């Protein structure tokens, strides 16, 4: 694994938020923009460790953890676990680091944040990867997420955790062996103070999902996607994804400059260490 530095920034409401920072002197010397890796809803910086290792020799890489995840503070008010608050947090990180232009690699929620960043300031995006997410999210996928977020299960050993993940998500990664499930468990879980292994996020991130139907206005994300589509753009889709439908992905691919890559026998979401994903990301970065 490539060397990184643990760094922190502060949100507007005073939370201490964590990110992994992979320095690259060659990237700075060449004037290449940094790569910002934005994780999914319940995920953290460890999701990107293989990708960051692959890129960090030539690119400066930042892997932030949203409020309530990993080593970032948990929010005092759980109703701040919303995309607009995450967006403000990311903007504060960019301001602290003096980053005006960057490549955004966003998985699921991170892809939605990438589109929001493009809508606010299209010129800040040098290129982008949307990993298994688009301007429309399939309702069936949202319902599945509602069913597991905030459940708070914990496990006695890492093997118990890995077996539980294999049982619940085996259809997402049907070709994985137990070694891969163990590795996956150690990315998304943590050994707690009580000696039990638990998911590495605040269970209260589920509370905004419980808002009454209609309380949150629906937003048309296509204009935000189109703000991105003026830049080099890669759309990755798991073949069996229940978040990004084939129809929406195909519509996204009609925009100029968009490459669509579908990962076979994978659901939501590709882990970005698949050879096809890494090769596609390298192709994208060659266009920056």
N, C-alpha and C positions, 0 to 999 in steps of 0.2 A: 504494500500500500504506500502511496506517495506521502511525503511529509506534508503536514499542514499545521497551521497555528490556530488555536482556539481564540476567537475574538468576540467582542460584544458591542452592542449599540443599545441606545435607549429609546423607547417609544414615547410618543407625545403624552401618554398617561403614566409614564414613569417606570415601565417594565424594563428589566434588563434582559435583552434578547441575545441569543448566541448564534454565531456562524463559524463555519470552518473556512479558513482562508488558505488557498494554495497559491503561493507566489511563483511568478515566472519572470525572471530578469529579461529573458529573450523576448517575451511578449511586450514588456514595457519598452525595450529598446527598439522593437519593430513597430511600435505604436498600435499593436493589436488591441481591440477592446476586450475588457474582461468578460468572462462567462458567468452568468448568474443562474444557479440551479434552484428552482422553486419546487418544493415537494407537494405531494398530495395531502388530502385532508387530515389523515391520522399519522402522517409520516414525518421523517426528520432528515438531518444531513447525511446520515449513514446510507440512505438510499443511493447516493451519488458517489460513493467511495471508489467504485471501479471506474466509472466514467471520469471522475476527477483525476484518478491516477493515469488514465490514458491521455488526458488532455494537458495535464499540468506542466509538462515539459515545454510546451509551446504557448500555453494560454494561462493567464491568471484566472483562477476559479474561486468563486464565492458560493458557499452552500448554507444559506440561512435557515434557521428553524423558526417557524412561526410561533407566536405567543401560545403558550400551553403545550408545546411539544419539546421533546428532548431536553436540552439544558437551558431553554428559554423559560423565563418566569411564567407562571400561570396567571391568567387575568383575574383581577379582583372582581370584575363584573363579567359573568359568562356571556352576556349578550353582546360583548365586544368580539366574540368569536364569529366574525362575519367577514366576507371578502373585502368590504370597504375599509375595515380596520386593518386587515392584513396588508392591503394596498398602502395605507398610510405608513405602516411599519416598514415596508420595503422602500418606500420613498425616503424615509428617515435614514435607512442604511445607505442608500445611494448618496444622499447628501453628506453623510459622515465620511464616506470613502472618497468623495469628490468624483464620482462616476457620472458622466454625462451621456455616455453612449456605451451600449453593452449588447452582448448576445444573451438572449433569455431562453433557457431550457426549462419548460414547465410541464410537470406531470399532473394531470387531472386538475385539482384546484390550482396548482401552479400554472397551468395553461390558461385558466380563466384570468388569473392575475396578470399573465403576460398580455392578454388581450386588453385588459383594463389599462395597463401601462402604455400600450400602443395608442389607445384612444386619447389618453391625456397628452402624450407627447410622442407622436410617431417617429420623429427624428432621433429619439433616444435609442431606438431599437435597430441594431446593426443587422441582426438576423434572429430567427427564433425557431424553436422546436416546440410543437404542441404534441405532447405525449398522451394519446388516447383521450382526447377531449376536443370539443369544438364549440361553435356558437349555439348549438342545440344539444341538450343532454337527454338521453332516453329516460322516460319516466320509470321504466322497470329497473334500471340501474340505480336511480335515486332511491327507490323503495328498498332495494337490497342494502344500500348504504344506511338508510334509516334503521334497518333491522339489526345492524351490528355496532354502530357507533355508540360509544358510551356504555357498553355492557359490563366492562370492568372485570372480565374473567382473569384469573391468575393460575399459575401452575407451579408444581413442586420442583420440577427439573426442566432443563432445556429440552430433553428428549420428549417429555410430556407436552411442552409447548409446541415443538415441531410436529408431533403427531396430531395435535389438535388443529394446527394450521393446515396440515395435509388433508384432514377430514373435512374441514370447512371450505377449503379453497383448491382442492385437488382438480376441480374442473377448470380452474384458471390456468394452472401450470401442470397439465397432465403428464408431462414427460420428466418432471423433477424426481430425483432420488432423495433419500433421507438426508444426505449431506447438504443438498441444496435447501431443503426445508429447515434444517438446523441453522444454516447461514441466514436464511430469511428471518427466522425467529429472532436472531441476535441483532438484526437490523431494526426490527419494529418493536422489540420488547426490551426490558431492562430488569436487572436484579434489584428488587426493592429492599428497603431497610428491614422489612420483616422476613427476609430470606425467600420470599416468593417472587416468581417471575411474572411480570405484568406488562401490559401495553404501555409504551412510553409517551403517553399524552394525558392531558386532563380530561377525565370523563365528561366534564361539563361542556366540552365543545359540542355535545349533542343538543344542548338546550335550545339554541336558535332554530334547530330543525322542528322543535315542538311548538313553534309559533302558530297561531290559528291560521288556517288556510285563507289566503287572500290578504293576510297582514303584510306580506312582502310583495311589492309590485313586481310583475314580470318585466324583464328588460330584454329588448331585442339586441342580441350580441353580434349579429351579422355586421353592422357598421363597425364595431370594434375589431372584428376579424378582418374586415376589409382594410382597416388602418394598418394591420400587420402585413397584409398580402402585397403591399408595395415593396416589401423587403424580401430577401431570400428566406424561404419558409419551408420547413419540413414538418409534415404531419405523419406521426406514427400511430398505427392502429393495431390493436390485438384482433386477430381474426374472429374470435368469439366474444369480443367486448360487448357488454350490455350498457355502456356509457356512450360510446361514439358509434352510431349506426353506420352501416355501409353507405346508405343513401346520403347522409350528411357529409361523410368523408369524401364521397365522390363529388358532391357539390363544392366542397372546399377546394378540391383538386383542380377545378375549372379556372380558378384565379391564376393570373400570370405569376410565374416564379415559385409556384408551390410544387413540391415533390411529395407524393403520398406513398408510404411504404407500409404494407400490411404484414404483420408478423404471424406466421402460421402457428396454429395450435396454442395460442396464448389468448387469455381474456384481458380483463382490466386489472392491471395495466402492464405493458412491457417494462422490464426492469432496467433497460438501457445498457445492460452488459451483454445482450445478445449480439453475436457478430454482425447480423443485419442492421441492428440499431447503431452500433459503433461505426460501421462503414457509412451509413447514411449521414450520421452527424459529421463525420470527417468530410464528406462531400459538401455538406452545407457550409462548414467552416472554411473550406477552400474558396467559397464564393464571397467571403467577407472581405 
